Amino acid sequence: MKGIETIKIGTNAAPFIIAEMSGNHNQSLKRALEIVEAAAFSGVHALKIQTYTADTMTLNLDHGEFFIRDEASLWEGASLYGLYEKAYTPWEWHKPIFDKCRELGLVGFSTPFDETAVNFLESLDVPCYKIASFENTDLPLIKRVAKTGKPMIISTGMATAAELDETVRTARANGCQQLILLKCTSTYPATPDNSNILTIPHMRDMFHCEVGLSDHTMGLGAAVASIGLGATVIEKHLTLSRAEGGVDAEFSMEPHEMKSLVEEAKRAWESIGSVHYGATAKETKSLQYRRSVYISKDMKEGDVFTPDNLKVIRPGLGLPPKYYEMLLGKKVNRSVCRGTPTNWDLIG
């Protein structure tokens, strides 16, 4: 089992939970650091930011395909450039954010969106890299990140199996030895019925790597369910308060919700166990409270067992219920009191 820094990742460890800050800092370093503190409070393992500028993402144009005209989009009416200007994390904030992560015991890392971002993050010695869904077909970026030799986490939103195969091959051919794929639905927010988390075990079998979920749905359901399908990494967006707004606030978790996710994810993982039938060690004492066959009326030697004097009740110290019909019509070989558990020695 491998991991990131000192934290193990795999089916033999509790799910690795990542809090995604994205643009929820609302252009305030103070708020960004408060989000780091909230992430630590919630018990997540890692906090992730994003490294880009509006100029490294798109062109400063507000018409045509550079303008969002989807009425269903949270960002309808904005230009791509304006959106990224609002959402980006200033590069001079990265070090204080990562320093705060280290201080609070979190793994701090980022998603780079071009080579300049990778070079900058390398100067800060980040422990791993995330590739966003919209960049999972950017093979030059995949190559550059893979050449760092550090663990790569790649979101798979929108990618076909063929595209993912090309991405995975590119990463491995360029030095990536630890790869984690995250099932992702690139809608904001996503809906559970569009999440298709059954892809998780299929993706694990296809690419032979750790697989998790980058989840944009509301609530805990999809994330917790994914653990039962083998997800070992969960990523969710974190904000201090949805009511205070922000570019990603509407589909982000608040700190108390993230804390619940950490707790429920661990419970889900602990519950998986192994294939097991019969009483567990802790169930052994409960066996006595099964049903069994008891004598329900005082009987004298020679009396016949009938439905009137024989009952299937709790506790389970008598013969199992499957012998009830076999006992009917048999004679008792000595006097017995009401409440006596049946056994073969009573039959004459």
C-alpha positions, 0 to 999 in steps of 0.5 A: 500500500502506498500513500501521500506523505505519511498517510497510507491510501488503499483498501486497508486504510480509512478513505483519504479525504480531500477538502477542495478550497477552489475559489471559496476564499472569495479573494481574501487570504484571511478567509483562505486560511480560515478554510484551512483551519476549518478543514483541519477541524473537520478531520480531512487528510488534505486540502487542495487549491488551484494554481492558475491565472486568468491568462493561463486559462483562457483569452480575455474575450467576452463574446462567442465561446469565451462567454457563458450562455448556459441558463443552467450554469451557476456562472451564466452571464460571465466571461471565462476570463472574468470567472477565472479572475474572480476564482483564482488563488493568487500565487503569493498566497500559496506558501502561507496556505501550505505553511498553515496546512503543515502547521495543522497536520494537513497535506497541502497540494494543488491542481496546476493548469499549465507548465508555469504552474507546475514549475511554481509548485515544484519550487514549493515542493508540493507532495503530489499533484491533482489534474482537473477533469477539464485537463485530463486530455491535456497530454503535455500537462500530464507529461510535465506533472508525471516527470516530477515523479510525485503521486498524481490524482486525476479526475476523470470527468467527461473522459471516455475509456479510450481517452483515460487509457491514453492519459494513464499510459502517458502518465506512467510512461513519463515516470508516474508510479503512483496514480489515483483516478477519481470518478467525477461528473463535471456538472456543478452541482452534480446529481446522484442519478448522473454520478454512475459510481458503479464505474469505480470498481470497473475503473480499478480493474481496467487501470490497476490503480487506486480509484476514488470519487471527486464529488459535486453532489450535495450531501453525503450519500454518493461519497459514502456509497462510493466507499462500498464500491472500493473508493479509497479517496474522496474529494469534496469542495469546502466553504465556510458558509454557503450563504456567504456566496462564492464561485463554488459555494453552492455545491460546497460543504460547510465545515460541520458537513465535512466533519460528518463526511469524514466520520461516515466515510470511516464508518462505511469503510469499517463496515465493509469487512470481509465475506462472513457467515455465522456469528462473529465473536461479538455476536456469540452471546446473542445466540442464547436469545434465538428461539428454541423449543421449551416446555410450556406446561408442567408435565408428568412422566409419560405425558405426550408432547403436544402444541399445548405443552410445547412452544417455540420461544426465546431464549435459545437454550432448548432444541432448535425450532426445526425439531418442533414437529419431530417432538410432537407425539413423543413422551417425556421420560420424567416429570418436568416443570414449565420453562424447561428447555427441551433436549433429547434426554427428555424423550422416553 
